[in-house]
Amino acid sequence: MTDFLNKLTGDELIPIVAILSTFLFLIVYAIASNWRKARIAEIDAALKRDLIGQGRSAEEIDRIIGSGKKKDKATE
């Protein structure tokens, strides 16, 4: 492998590094995005659990959870 890399010139190495960097970025982005979604779902579930523990009704929980959500741009 190092023998192959030693034979490459700078002009040949730049596209390879660019492509590998792009793939690495996409992988990290996908992991971070899914991790964020999982954490939001986990926090949301914990809030619902706490509200149920406080004896709140389903309508109150829906109103509380819904008030923190961003409104859809189409409704604005």
N, CA, C and O atoms as a printed pandas DataFrame, in Angstrom:
     atom_number atom_name residue_name chain_id  residue_number  x_coord  y_coord  z_coord
0              1         N          MET        A               1    0.824   -1.189    0.000
1              2        CA          MET        A               1    0.000    0.000    0.000
2              3         C          MET        A               1    0.867    1.251    0.000
3              4         O          MET        A               1    0.609    2.184   -0.760
4              5         N          THR        A               2    1.882    1.279    0.836
5              6        CA          THR        A               2    2.748    2.460    0.864
6              7         C          THR        A               2    3.506    2.590   -0.446
7              8         O          THR        A               2    3.824    3.700   -0.872
8              9         N          ASP        A               3    3.798    1.463   -1.089
9             10        CA          ASP        A               3    4.483    1.512   -2.381
10            11         C          ASP        A               3    3.594    2.200   -3.427
11            12         O          ASP        A               3    4.077    2.977   -4.251
12            13         N          PHE        A               4    2.304    1.905   -3.380
13            14        CA          PHE        A               4    1.352    2.545   -4.294
14            15         C          PHE        A               4    1.269    4.050   -4.027
15            16         O          PHE        A               4    1.255    4.850   -4.962
16            17         N          LEU        A               5    1.213    4.430   -2.748
17            18        CA          LEU        A               5    1.118    5.847   -2.404
18            19         C          LEU        A               5    2.398    6.604   -2.751
19            20         O          LEU        A               5    2.342    7.783   -3.100
20            21         N          ASN        A               6    3.544    5.943   -2.659
21            22        CA          ASN        A               6    4.809    6.595   -2.992
22            23         C          ASN        A               6    4.911    6.904   -4.482
23            24         O          ASN        A               6    5.586    7.857   -4.872
24            25         N          LYS        A               7    4.250    6.109   -5.315
25            26        CA          LYS        A               7    4.312    6.315   -6.767
26            27         C          LYS        A               7    3.409    7.453   -7.229
27            28         O          LYS        A               7    3.575    7.957   -8.340
28            29         N          LEU        A               8    2.458    7.864   -6.397
29            30        CA          LEU        A               8    1.527    8.913   -6.790
30            31         C          LEU        A               8    2.177   10.293   -6.679
31            32         O          LEU        A               8    2.957   10.559   -5.764
32            33         N          THR        A               9    1.842   11.152   -7.621
33            34        CA          THR        A               9    2.295   12.537   -7.552
34            35         C          THR        A               9    1.230   13.369   -6.843
35            36         O          THR        A               9    0.148   12.868   -6.540
36            37         N          GLY        A              10    1.531   14.623   -6.584
37            38        CA          GLY        A              10    0.584   15.487   -5.904
38            39         C          GLY        A              10   -0.692   15.672   -6.684
39            40         O          GLY        A              10   -1.776   15.733   -6.103
40            41         N          ASP        A              11   -0.575   15.762   -8.007
41            42        CA          ASP        A              11   -1.765   15.941   -8.838
42            43         C          ASP        A              11   -2.675   14.721   -8.809
43            44         O          ASP        A              11   -3.889   14.858   -8.962
44            45         N          GLU        A              12   -2.125   13.556   -8.618
45            46        CA          GLU        A              12   -2.930   12.332   -8.552
46            47         C          GLU        A              12   -3.480   12.107   -7.145
47            48         O          GLU        A              12   -4.522   11.473   -6.972
48            49         N          LEU        A              13   -2.789   12.618   -6.165
49            50        CA          LEU        A              13   -3.183   12.380   -4.780
50            51         C          LEU        A              13   -4.329   13.294   -4.333
51            52         O          LEU        A              13   -5.135   12.903   -3.489
52            53         N          ILE        A              14   -4.406   14.483   -4.881
53            54        CA          ILE        A              14   -5.434   15.449   -4.470
54            55         C          ILE        A              14   -6.848   14.920   -4.696
55            56         O          ILE        A              14   -7.657   15.005   -3.772
56            57         N          PRO        A              15   -7.199   14.378   -5.866
57            58        CA          PRO        A              15   -8.565   13.855   -6.036
58            59         C          PRO        A              15   -8.871   12.682   -5.110
59            60         O          PRO        A              15   -9.999   12.543   -4.635
60            61         N          ILE        A              16   -7.881   11.845   -4.853
61            62        CA          ILE        A              16   -8.102   10.706   -3.953
62            63         C          ILE        A              16   -8.412   11.208   -2.551
63            64         O          ILE        A              16   -9.346   10.727   -1.909
64            65         N          VAL        A              17   -7.639   12.163   -2.078
65            66        CA          VAL        A              17   -7.869   12.724   -0.743
66            67         C          VAL        A              17   -9.216   13.439   -0.698
67            68         O          VAL        A              17   -9.925   13.348    0.305
68            69         N          ALA        A              18   -9.576   14.141   -1.755
69            70        CA          ALA        A              18  -10.856   14.845   -1.796
70            71         C          ALA        A              18  -12.028   13.864   -1.726
71            72         O          ALA        A              18  -12.990   14.101   -0.995
72            73         N          ILE        A              19  -11.952   12.788   -2.467
73            74        CA          ILE        A              19  -13.026   11.794   -2.468
74            75         C          ILE        A              19  -13.120   11.105   -1.113
75            76         O          ILE        A              19  -14.218   10.922   -0.588
76            77         N          LEU        A              20  -11.990   10.724   -0.545
77            78        CA          LEU        A              20  -11.996   10.073    0.768
78            79         C          LEU        A              20  -12.509   11.030    1.849
79            80         O          LEU        A              20  -13.229   10.615    2.757
80            81         N          SER        A              21  -12.143   12.294    1.749
81            82        CA          SER        A              21  -12.624   13.288    2.718
82            83         C          SER        A              21  -14.127   13.467    2.610
83            84         O          SER        A              21  -14.810   13.613    3.624
84            85         N          THR        A              22  -14.644   13.457    1.404
85            86        CA          THR        A              22  -16.084   13.588    1.205
86            87         C          THR        A              22  -16.820   12.413    1.813
87            88         O          THR        A              22  -17.821   12.597    2.504
88            89         N          PHE        A              23  -16.334   11.202    1.563
89            90        CA          PHE        A              23  -16.967   10.020    2.145
90            91         C          PHE        A              23  -16.892   10.054    3.668
91            92         O          PHE        A              23  -17.864    9.712    4.342
92            93         N          LEU        A              24  -15.768   10.456    4.208
93            94        CA          LEU        A              24  -15.623   10.551    5.657
94            95         C          LEU        A              24  -16.597   11.576    6.227
95            96         O          LEU        A              24  -17.230   11.326    7.252
96            97         N          PHE        A              25  -16.722   12.722    5.572
97            98        CA          PHE        A              25  -17.667   13.741    6.017
98            99         C          PHE        A              25  -19.095   13.201    6.016
99           100         O          PHE        A              25  -19.836   13.410    6.976
100          101         N          LEU        A              26  -19.485   12.512    4.950
101          102        CA          LEU        A              26  -20.844   11.977    4.862
102          103         C          LEU        A              26  -21.118   10.942    5.944
103          104         O          LEU        A              26  -22.218   10.894    6.494
104          105         N          ILE        A              27  -20.136   10.124    6.247
105          106        CA          ILE        A              27  -20.302    9.118    7.298
106          107         C          ILE        A              27  -20.462    9.785    8.654
107          108         O          ILE        A              27  -21.349    9.421    9.427
108          109         N          VAL        A              28  -19.609   10.759    8.946
109          110        CA          VAL        A              28  -19.693   11.471   10.225
110          111         C          VAL        A              28  -21.007   12.230   10.328
111          112         O          VAL        A              28  -21.625   12.256   11.392
112          113         N          TYR        A              29  -21.441   12.852    9.227
113          114        CA          TYR        A              29  -22.713   13.581    9.221
114          115         C          TYR        A              29  -23.886   12.635    9.505
115          116         O          TYR        A              29  -24.775   12.966   10.289
116          117         N          ALA        A              30  -23.887   11.476    8.877
117          118        CA          ALA        A              30  -24.972   10.515    9.080
118          119         C          ALA        A              30  -25.009   10.033   10.530
119          120         O          ALA        A              30  -26.081    9.923   11.125
120          121         N          ILE        A              31  -23.850    9.749   11.088
121          122        CA          ILE        A              31  -23.783    9.292   12.482
122          123         C          ILE        A              31  -24.267   10.396   13.421
123          124         O          ILE        A              31  -25.074   10.141   14.315
124          125         N          ALA        A              32  -23.779   11.613   13.222
125          126        CA          ALA        A              32  -24.164   12.723   14.101
126          127         C          ALA        A              32  -25.650   13.032   13.990
127          128         O          ALA        A              32  -26.303   13.306   14.997
128          129         N          SER        A              33  -26.185   12.991   12.781
129          130        CA          SER        A              33  -27.599   13.273   12.579
130          131         C          SER        A              33  -28.476   12.241   13.285
131          132         O          SER        A              33  -29.442   12.596   13.961
132          133         N          ASN        A              34  -28.138   10.982   13.125
133          134        CA          ASN        A              34  -28.930    9.931   13.771
134          135         C          ASN        A              34  -28.765    9.948   15.286
135          136         O          ASN        A              34  -29.718    9.679   16.018
136          137         N          TRP        A              35  -27.570   10.260   15.757
137          138        CA          TRP        A              35  -27.331   10.358   17.193
138          139         C          TRP        A              35  -28.194   11.474   17.780
139          140         O          TRP        A              35  -28.791   11.310   18.844
140          141         N          ARG        A              36  -28.258   12.618   17.074
141          142        CA          ARG        A              36  -29.065   13.747   17.526
142          143         C          ARG        A              36  -30.534   13.362   17.596
143          144         O          ARG        A              36  -31.209   13.681   18.575
144          145         N          LYS        A              37  -31.038   12.682   16.573
145          146        CA          LYS        A              37  -32.440   12.257   16.574
146          147         C          LYS        A              37  -32.728   11.310   17.746
147          148         O          LYS        A              37  -33.776   11.399   18.384
148          149         N          ALA        A              38  -31.792   10.411   18.016
149          150        CA          ALA        A              38  -31.972    9.470   19.118
150          151         C          ALA        A              38  -31.986   10.193   20.460
151          152         O          ALA        A              38  -32.792    9.868   21.331
152          153         N          ARG        A              39  -31.102   11.170   20.631
153          154        CA          ARG        A              39  -31.053   11.932   21.879
154          155         C          ARG        A              39  -32.331   12.757   22.064
155          156         O          ARG        A              39  -32.856   12.838   23.174
156          157         N          ILE        A              40  -32.829   13.362   20.995
157          158        CA          ILE        A              40  -34.067   14.139   21.095
158          159         C          ILE        A              40  -35.230   13.225   21.495
159          160         O          ILE        A              40  -36.045   13.593   22.341
160          161         N          ALA        A              41  -35.304   12.055   20.900
161          162        CA          ALA        A              41  -36.358   11.098   21.249
162          163         C          ALA        A              41  -36.223   10.648   22.705
163          164         O          ALA        A              41  -37.225   10.487   23.402
164          165         N          GLU        A              42  -34.994   10.447   23.160
165          166        CA          GLU        A              42  -34.747   10.031   24.538
166          167         C          GLU        A              42  -35.170   11.131   25.526
167          168         O          GLU        A              42  -35.796   10.845   26.547
168          169         N          ILE        A              43  -34.825   12.378   25.218
169          170        CA          ILE        A              43  -35.205   13.496   26.084
170          171         C          ILE        A              43  -36.716   13.680   26.087
171          172         O          ILE        A              43  -37.311   13.939   27.133
172          173         N          ASP        A              44  -37.332   13.547   24.923
173          174        CA          ASP        A              44  -38.782   13.671   24.804
174          175         C          ASP        A              44  -39.484   12.592   25.627
175          176         O          ASP        A              44  -40.467   12.870   26.315
176          177         N          ALA        A              45  -38.980   11.372   25.554
177          178        CA          ALA        A              45  -39.573   10.273   26.323
178          179         C          ALA        A              45  -39.407   10.508   27.823
179          180         O          ALA        A              45  -40.321   10.218   28.594
180          181         N          ALA        A              46  -38.260   11.025   28.245
181          182        CA          ALA        A              46  -38.040   11.304   29.666
182          183         C          ALA        A              46  -38.994   12.401   30.154
183          184         O          ALA        A              46  -39.519   12.320   31.265
184          185         N          LEU        A              47  -39.214   13.413   29.330
185          186        CA          LEU        A              47  -40.144   14.476   29.700
186          187         C          LEU        A              47  -41.558   13.921   29.835
187          188         O          LEU        A              47  -42.267   14.241   30.789
188          189         N          LYS        A              48  -41.963   13.093   28.883
189          190        CA          LYS        A              48  -43.298   12.492   28.954
190          191         C          LYS        A              48  -43.437   11.616   30.208
191          192         O          LYS        A              48  -44.473   11.625   30.872
192          193         N          ARG        A              49  -42.381   10.864   30.515
193          194        CA          ARG        A              49  -42.390   10.008   31.704
194          195         C          ARG        A              49  -42.548   10.860   32.971
195          196         O          ARG        A              49  -43.301   10.502   33.877
196          197         N          ASP        A              50  -41.832   11.989   33.025
197          198        CA          ASP        A              50  -41.931   12.875   34.188
198          199         C          ASP        A              50  -43.324   13.493   34.294
199          200         O          ASP        A              50  -43.880   13.602   35.387
200          201         N          LEU        A              51  -43.881   13.895   33.158
201          202        CA          LEU        A              51  -45.215   14.493   33.175
202          203         C          LEU        A              51  -46.270   13.477   33.596
203          204         O          LEU        A              51  -47.207   13.819   34.318
204          205         N          ILE        A              52  -46.127   12.241   33.153
205          206        CA          ILE        A              52  -47.052   11.180   33.579
206          207         C          ILE        A              52  -46.900   10.941   35.076
207          208         O          ILE        A              52  -47.886   10.729   35.782
208          209         N          GLY        A              53  -45.653   10.976   35.557
209          210        CA          GLY        A              53  -45.402   10.813   36.986
210          211         C          GLY        A              53  -46.008   11.929   37.820
211          212         O          GLY        A              53  -46.340   11.716   38.986
212          213         N          GLN        A              54  -46.156   13.100   37.250
213          214        CA          GLN        A              54  -46.777   14.232   37.938
214          215         C          GLN        A              54  -48.298   14.146   37.911
215          216         O          GLN        A              54  -48.980   14.929   38.572
216          217         N          GLY        A              55  -48.829   13.196   37.146
217          218        CA          GLY        A              55  -50.274   13.013   37.076
218          219         C          GLY        A              55  -50.950   13.897   36.041
219          220         O          GLY        A              55  -52.147   14.164   36.149
220          221         N          ARG        A              56  -50.220   14.350   35.057
221          222        CA          ARG        A              56  -50.801   15.205   34.010
222          223         C          ARG        A              56  -51.670   14.367   33.079
223          224         O          ARG        A              56  -51.442   13.172   32.896
224          225         N          SER        A              57  -52.667   15.018   32.500
225          226        CA          SER        A              57  -53.544   14.318   31.560
226          227         C          SER        A              57  -52.872   14.256   30.186
227          228         O          SER        A              57  -51.881   14.940   29.932
228          229         N          ALA        A              58  -53.426   13.432   29.320
229          230        CA          ALA        A              58  -52.866   13.279   27.972
230          231         C          ALA        A              58  -52.949   14.580   27.195
231          232         O          ALA        A              58  -52.041   14.908   26.431
232          233         N          GLU        A              59  -54.035   15.325   27.385
233          234        CA          GLU        A              59  -54.183   16.604   26.696
234          235         C          GLU        A              59  -53.130   17.609   27.158
235          236         O          GLU        A              59  -52.568   18.344   26.347
236          237         N          GLU        A              60  -52.866   17.635   28.464
237          238        CA          GLU        A              60  -51.836   18.540   28.981
238          239         C          GLU        A              60  -50.460   18.170   28.448
239          240         O          GLU        A              60  -49.681   19.044   28.066
240          241         N          ILE        A              61  -50.164   16.886   28.422
241          242        CA          ILE        A              61  -48.870   16.427   27.917
242          243         C          ILE        A              61  -48.721   16.793   26.454
243          244         O          ILE        A              61  -47.663   17.257   26.032
244          245         N          ASP        A              62  -49.784   16.584   25.672
245          246        CA          ASP        A              62  -49.746   16.929   24.251
246          247         C          ASP        A              62  -49.534   18.427   24.059
247          248         O          ASP        A              62  -48.776   18.838   23.181
248          249         N          ARG        A              63  -50.194   19.240   24.869
249          250        CA          ARG        A              63  -50.046   20.691   24.769
250          251         C          ARG        A              63  -48.633   21.120   25.155
251          252         O          ARG        A              63  -48.042   21.972   24.491
252          253         N          ILE        A              64  -48.092   20.539   26.215
253          254        CA          ILE        A              64  -46.742   20.895   26.681
254          255         C          ILE        A              64  -45.698   20.468   25.658
255          256         O          ILE        A              64  -44.807   21.246   25.318
256          257         N          ILE        A              65  -45.801   19.248   25.171
257          258        CA          ILE        A              65  -44.837   18.751   24.186
258          259         C          ILE        A              65  -44.963   19.537   22.889
259          260         O          ILE        A              65  -43.953   19.894   22.281
260          261         N          GLY        A              66  -46.180   19.808   22.461
261          262        CA          GLY        A              66  -46.414   20.530   21.213
262          263         C          GLY        A              66  -45.974   21.977   21.265
263          264         O          GLY        A              66  -45.628   22.549   20.232
264          265         N          SER        A              67  -45.979   22.586   22.448
265          266        CA          SER        A              67  -45.602   23.997   22.545
266          267         C          SER        A              67  -44.111   24.201   22.317
267          268         O          SER        A              67  -43.691   25.293   21.935
268          269         N          GLY        A              68  -43.310   23.178   22.543
269          270        CA          GLY        A              68  -41.866   23.298   22.349
270          271         C          GLY        A              68  -41.405   22.978   20.945
271          272         O          GLY        A              68  -40.241   23.204   20.612
272          273         N          LYS        A              69  -42.287   22.461   20.120
273          274        CA          LYS        A              69  -41.923   22.088   18.748
274          275         C          LYS        A              69  -41.920   23.320   17.861
275          276         O          LYS        A              69  -42.701   24.248   18.070
276          277         N          LYS        A              70  -41.035   23.327   16.865
277          278        CA          LYS        A              70  -41.011   24.409   15.885
278          279         C          LYS        A              70  -42.216   24.263   14.971
279          280         O          LYS        A              70  -42.619   23.154   14.623
280          281         N          LYS        A              71  -42.779   25.392   14.592
281          282        CA          LYS        A              71  -43.899   25.362   13.661
282          283         C          LYS        A              71  -43.387   25.114   12.254
283          284         O          LYS        A              71  -42.288   25.533   11.888
284          285         N          ASP        A              72  -44.204   24.425   11.478
285          286        CA          ASP        A              72  -43.859   24.140   10.085
286          287         C          ASP        A              72  -43.857   25.449    9.297
287          288         O          ASP        A              72  -44.728   26.294    9.503
288          289         N          LYS        A              73  -42.896   25.624    8.406
289          290        CA          LYS        A              73  -42.785   26.848    7.623
290          291         C          LYS        A              73  -44.016   27.066    6.738
291          292         O          LYS        A              73  -44.336   28.207    6.405
292          293         N          ALA        A              74  -44.692   26.015    6.362
293          294        CA          ALA        A              74  -45.858   26.142    5.506
294          295         C          ALA        A              74  -47.032   26.787    6.249
295          296         O          ALA        A              74  -47.889   27.420    5.631
296          297         N          THR        A              75  -47.070   26.627    7.572
297          298        CA          THR        A              75  -48.158   27.197    8.353
298          299         C          THR        A              75  -47.925   28.651    8.716
299          300         O          THR        A              75  -48.857   29.325    9.156
300          301         N          GLU        A              76  -46.724   29.152    8.548
301          302        CA          GLU        A              76  -46.421   30.531    8.914
302          303         C          GLU        A              76  -46.894   31.513    7.885
303          304         O          GLU        A              76  -46.712   32.719    8.051
